[in-house]
Amino acid sequence: MRLPRKVKFAALYLRKSRQDLKLEKLTNEDTLQAQRVLLRNFLKNAPFPYHTFEEIVTGSSLEKRHEMKRIIEGIKQEKYDAIVVKDISRLSRGSQKDAGILYELLTQNEILIITPDRVINCTDENDLRMLRMELFLFHEEWQIIRGRMVSGRKAAAERGFFIGGPIPYGFQLDAKTKTLIPKEGEKEIVEQIFKWYAEDGYGYQRIADLLNQQQVPSPGGKQWLKTTVKRLLLNEKYVGYSIYGKTKLKGEKAKLQPKDQWTVAEMNNHMIDDELFKSAQERIQSIKVKHDPNLYKKVHPLSKLVKCSVCGKNMIKRHTKSYYTNVKGEKKSYVLYLLGCCQGNISYERVLERIIDILKNFEDIDEKLLLEKIEQNVSVPKQEHYSLLAIEELQKRLEKLRKLRLRLYDDYAEKGIIDQDIYQAKNNQYVQQIEETQVKIEEIQKQEEVKDKPLSIDLEQFQRKIGSVLDTFESIEPPFQNELLHFIFDLVELTITHRRKGKRSEFELHVVLNLPFFQ
């Protein structure tokens, strides 16, 4: 191996291509192992040490290739001055943007690209010209392959074949025909859901509750949610139509495409008749609330303030339309404003009123009770529990990493079943993971020390500030109300304690005050 200069440390990069995957299906050969053997034999007498990076995914995007991202970080930190690959196409054959990122990185850091056939010197103009040309050709080849794949998927969809993705609840894949067929046991559940919704007038949440009471496993094997029920009711596959191209990935978001760009194919099997499906869709459309399309972008008093105690996510403000018939027999409707999450919905106004009541309670009680209440609401039992649990788990992980490192050394030094290169690479990984775990433990222990410091607060000033907040709150705009509540509370956590029909469910709020605001 002739090198234009001395290499201090190299990164050996192994990655499967799409051709490798096709070959594996035909021969059952592990192509990554073949690469591993080829390149390690090639580097057997290499005059430089190296780390091995094995990419398990086959994605063309750099964002999805985690091992390549680690190499990039290593180059930026000047750990590696060479990359060893089977061929140049293993580095990039995706977007021109990714190819440009790699090209700039390699040239700016003067990296050598070493393959069994040749060495590319990123300081040599002739080598760089060839590298640019090859990266461009790889991109064009990738675009051709991508176009064929899209055309193939579209053609398969037009013929009614299942072309991938999650299999809808109630169906199973026929391995011979590559089509979806009804799944006994689940098919009857799907029919019942449509009848409950379209014929009996049940809502999404009520249907989810009934299924959970009957201990029917959801599509994910857990609890049914109202969002799961709604998604099922909207799926055209249950009425015998498969739609391809309904959405298209633009950037990082899937965008709905015009109907004339959809590929609609009739399936051989369906489980819901047209009239029942149509009735369900008409009801879904009838209860949609017409509102300002920018409404969700507007800041309201409880924006990103109230968290769900079950899933930990922010509870979202929602709208729903309800109907009633007045004494004259006229059908009327009204809009409800709700806070919702995985637990269900709670009246928005009731939650806001409860938060104001909590503040009023702080303002009105005597100093002794006030101090007790402040101590209860400033301490955060859940965070304390999670911190102690985190330390315990991290210490277990630390002990496991140390044992793995000792076992690795035993395999290398005593048993001789792994070579020096593998030992060095794995040992370095374990050392890094041990150091990172120790740092995390120290950070949590410091947080625990700060948390245990005694509480110091001027009670008179505290109540004066509460009174000022209550006097000001009603007179300011919603965005400023929201900002004020975020200053006052570190945490507002909601738990539904008893579910009732409509918006009258019982709930509790656990609040944690932002102590610096009152000091």
N, C-alpha and C positions, 0 to 999 in steps of 0.2 A: 504494500500500500504506500504510494508516494503522496506525501502531503506538502503543500506549498509553505507551510509553517508548522511549528509545534502546537499541538492541542493540549490544553490543560485539563479540561473535563468536558465530556460529551454527553448528549442525551440520546439514548437509543429509543426510537419511536416505532411501535408496532400498532397497525390498525388494519382491520378487515375492510375490503372493498365490497361493492355489490356483486362483482364477479366472483369474489371469494365465497359469498353466501350461496350463490347459484351452484358453485362447484361442490360445496359441502352437502347440498341437497342431493347431488348426483352420486357422490363418492363416500359420503359420511366422514370425510377427512377433516381434521381440525386444522384449518388454514393458518390460524394464529400460531399454533405450535410449529407449523412448517416454517413460518417467518422467523420464529424465535430461534429455531435450529440453524437456519440459513445465515442469519445475521451474527449469531454468536460464534459460529464456525469462522465466519468472515473476520470477526474481531478477536479471534483466538490469540493472535500475536500482535494485537494493536498496541502501539506505544503510548496509550493514554487510558485513564480510567473512565468509566461511564455509569450513568444511571439508566435503568430500563423503565419505560412508560408504556403500558399496554392499554390501548383504547378499546373498550368493549363495544361501545355504540358505533354505528356506521353513518351517523348523520353528517351531511356535507357542511353544515353550519358550524363555525368556530364556537358559537355559544353553547352548542350541545356536546362539544368534544372537551371534556373536563381535563383529560391528561395533556392535551395540547395547550390548554390554558395554563396548566402548571409549568410546562416547558417555557411558555412565553414569559411568565413571571420570573422564572429562573434566569432567562436571558437578560431581562431588564435589571436583575440584581447581580449580573455578571457572574453567575454560577457556571454557565455553559458557554463555550465558544465554538461548539460544533453540534450538528444534528446528524444522526445516522438513521437512514430509512432504506427500505427495500427499493423504492423508486420515488421520483419527485411527486408523482400523483398522490402519494400517501399524505403529503403535507396539505394540499388544497386542490380540490377540483369543483368547488362550489361557487359562491358569488364572487364577482369581481371585487367587491368591497373587502371580503375576507382575504382574497389573494393579495390585494393592495396592502392590507394591514401586515400580512406575513412578509411581503417583499420589503416594506419599509423597515420592519423590525430586523430582518436578516442583513440588509445592507448597512443600516445605521450602526449595528453592533459587529459588523464584519465577521459574520458567522460562516463557517465551512459546512456545506451540505455533502455528506459522505454516503455514497451508495456502493454496492458491490461492483458496479460498472464504471463509475467515474466519481470525481470529486469536483464540486462547484465552489469556486473561490469568489465570495461576494465582494472582493476588492478588484476583481479582474473584469474589465468592460466586456470582453467577449463572452465570458461565462454569464454575466448579468443579462446580456442580450438574449442568450439562449434560455435563461431562466424565465425572463418576461414572456418570451414566445411560448414556452411550454405551459406556463400558468394560464395564458390566454387560450391555448388549444384545449387544455383540460377543462376550462370553464365552458367552452363551446360544446365539448363532448358531453359534459354534464347536462347542459341545456337540452341537447338532442335526446338523451336518455330520459330526462324529466318529461319532455313533451310526449315521448312514447308511452311512458307510464300513465300520464294523465289521459291520453287517448285510449289506452287499454282499459283503464278503470271506467271511463265513460261508456265504452263499447260493452263492457261486462254489465254495467248498470242498466243499459238499454235492453239487454237480454234477460234481465230479471235476476242476475246473480248477486249474491251478497258480497260486497267488496270491502268489508272490514269495518272496524269500529265496534262499539259495545252492542251486543245482541239485545234487542228490546225484550223487556219482561214479557213472558208468555210465549216466546219463540225459542227454537233451538236450530242449530245449523245442521243441515243434511250434508254429511261429508261427501256423498256421491254426486249429488246434483248441485252442490254449492249454493243452495237456496235455503231460505228460512221456512220452517214448518212449525205448526203449533206444538206447544209443549204441554202434555197432559198434566193436570194439577194447577198449572198457572193460567192456562187458557180460561178456565172457569172463573178465576179471580178477576181477570181482565173484563170479561163479560159483566160480572157483578158490579165492578167499578163504574162502567158506562151506564148501567141501569140505575144505580144509586144516584148518579149525577144528572142524567138526562130525564129519567122518568120519576124518581122520587124527590128530586130537588135538593139533595144533600150537597153541602159545600165541601171544598177540598179538605179542610181540617177535620170535619166530621167523618169523612170517608177514611182519612188516615187513622183517626182514633179507633174506628170500628175494626180496621184491619189489624191494628196493634192489639186491641182487646182479644181478637180471635187468634193472636199469635201467628199471623201470616208473615213469613219472612219477606222483607222488601227486596227490590232488585239488587241492592248491595248487601243483603243478608242482615241488615240491622233494622232500625225503626222506620216506619213509613212517615214521611213528611208531606205537608200539603204541596210543596213544590214538586215532589215526586209524582203525586197524583195528577197535578195539572200537566206535567210533561207527558205523562202517559196518555191523557185524554187528547192531547194535541198531535199525537203521532199518527201519520197517515198510513203507516204499515199495518195497523190493525184493521183498516178498511180495504187493504189489498193493493196499496200503491207505494212504490219505493221511489224516493226523490233523490237525485244526485245533483250536486252543484248548487244547492240552496244557499249555501254560504261560501265565501271565499276569503282566504287569509290575506289580509292587506296589512303589511307591517307585522304587528304582534296581535292584531284584533281580527276576529272573524266578522265579516260584513255580509248582511243579507243581500243577495243578488236579485235582479229583476226576474219575474216569472218566466219571461221568454228565454232565459238562459238556463232554466232548470231542465234536467233530463228526468222525465217521469216514466216509469215502467210499471206495468201491471204484474203483480205477483200471482203465483199459482194458488197461494193459500192466504186466506184472511179469516178473521174470527169475529168481526163486528159487521152487522149489515149496514147498508148505506144510510137508511133512515135514522137509525140509532146514533151513528156517528155524526150525521148532519145536525140532529137535535142537540147533541153535546156541543158542537161548534157554535151553533146559534146562541146557546145559553152563555158560553164563554164570551162571545162578542157583546151580548146584551149587558153584561155586568161590568164591562170595561169602563173605567172612569175617564171622562174627557177632562184634561187639565193642561195647564201651561207646560209645554215640553221642556222648559228650562227650570221647572219647579224643583226637581231633585238637585239642581246645582245651587239653589238658593240656600243660604244658611238660616236655620231656624234655631230657637233657643236650646234645643237638646241635641243639636248636630254633634255626632261623634263623642257624646258625653255618657250616655247610658249603655252599659255593657251587659250582655247576657251572661248569667252565672253558669250556664251549661256549656256553651260553645266558646265563650270568651270574646265573641265578636261584638262590634257596635250594633245596637238595635237600630233598625231603619224606619224612618217615617214613611207610612204607606197610606193609600187611599182605597176605600171600597165603597161601592154604591149599594144601598139597600132600598127595597120597595115596600110600600104599604098601601092599603086602600082606605080612604077616608070615609066619613059617614055618608057622603054623597055617592059613594061607589066609584070615585075617581082614583085611578092608580097614580100614586105619587112616589117620588124617590128623594133620598137625601144621602149626602156623602159623609162617611165617617173617617176621621183622621186617627191613625193607629201607630203604635210602635211595635214592630214585629221582629221575630227571629225564629230559631228552631223550636222554641217553647210555644209559639203561637203569637197572638196579638193582644195588646192591652191598649185601652183608650189613651191617646196622646195627652189629652187635657188632664186626665186623672193622674198621670205620672208627673206632669209639670206641677200640678197642684200639690202633690205629695212632697215634691222637692221644696216648694215654697213653704209648706207646713213645717218641714224639718228645720228650715232656717228660722221660722217664727218661734219654734220650740226652743232653739238655742238662745233667742233674744229674751224670752219671757221667764225662764226658770231662775231660781236663786243660785248664788255662787257655788255652793257645795255640790248641788246636782249638776251644775254646768261643768265644773271641773271633772266630775266623774264621766259625764257624757263626752267631753272633749277627749279624755284619755281613751275612752272606748273607740272613738271614731278617728283618732289620729293613728293609733296602732293598727297594723295590718296583719291580722292573724294568718291569712292565707299566704301572703308573701313570706312570712316567717316560716310557715310549714314547708313551702316549696324550696326555700333557701336551705333548710336543714336536709330536706330530701335530696336536693341537688348535690350537696356536699357528700352525702353518703354514696350516691350513685357515682360521682366522680372519683371518690376514693376506691370504689370497687373497680372502676375502669382502670385506674392507675395501677392497682395490684395486678389486674389481668394483663396489662401491657408489659409490666416488668416480667411476669411469668413467660409471656410469649417471646420476649427478648432473650431470656435465659434458654428457652427451648430452641430458639433459632441458633444461638451460639453452640448448643449441644449438638444440633444437627450438622453444623459446619465443622466444629473443632473435634468432637468426639466420634460422631458417626460417619462424617464425611459424605453425607448424602446430598449436600448442596454445594455449588461452587462459590468461589470468593466473590464474584460479581453480584450474585443474588444475595449473598449474605450482607455485603456492604449496602446494597440498595435498601433491603428490608430493615436492616439495623438502623440506618439513617431515618427511615420512616418512623420506627418505634421511638427513637430518641426525640424526634420532633413532636410526636403525639404525647409523649410523657411530659415534655416541657410545657406544651399548651395546656394539658390537664392540670398541672401544678399551678400555672398562672390563674386558671379559672377558679380553683379552690381558694387561692389567696384573695382574689377579688371578692368572692362571696363572703369570706370571713371578715374582710374589712367592712362590708356592708352591714354585717351582723353587729360589729362593734359600734358603728355609728348609730344604728337603730336602738341600741340599749342605753343611749344617753338619756338622762332625765329630762322630762318635759318642762319647758319654760315658756310661760305665756301670761300676759297682762289681761285678766278676765274682764276688767272694765273696758279696756280698749277693744277686746274681742267683741263684746256685745254692742259697743258703739259702731263698729264696722258692720256687723250684721244688720243693725238698724239702718245704716246708710245704704246698704245693698238693697234692702226691701223697699226703702223710699224711692230709690232710683230705678229699680228694675222695670216697673210698669211704664215708665216715661221714655224709655230708650227703644231703638229699633232692634228687631230680632238678632241681627249679626252681633250687636254689642251686648245683648242679653246673653248670647251664647259665649262670648268672650269672657264676660263677667263670671258665669257659672264655671267655666274652665279654670279661672283664677281661684275660685273658692274650693272646688272639689278636685282631689287627686283621682278619685274613683267613685262612680255611682253604678252599683251592680244590682240588677233586677232579677228576682226569682218569682215565677208564678207558683203560688202555693196551692191554689185550688182553681181548676178550670171550670168556668161556667159558660153557658150559651151567650153569644154576643160579646159585648165589650166589658162585662161585669166580672170577669175573672179576678180572683184575689191575688195580690202580689205583695212582696216585701222589697224594700230598698236597703242595701248595705252601702253606706257612704263613708268615704275617707276624706277628711279635710286637708286642704293644702296649707299646712301650718305656717309657712313663711308669709302668706298673705295676711295673716292676723297678727304677726309679731312686729 
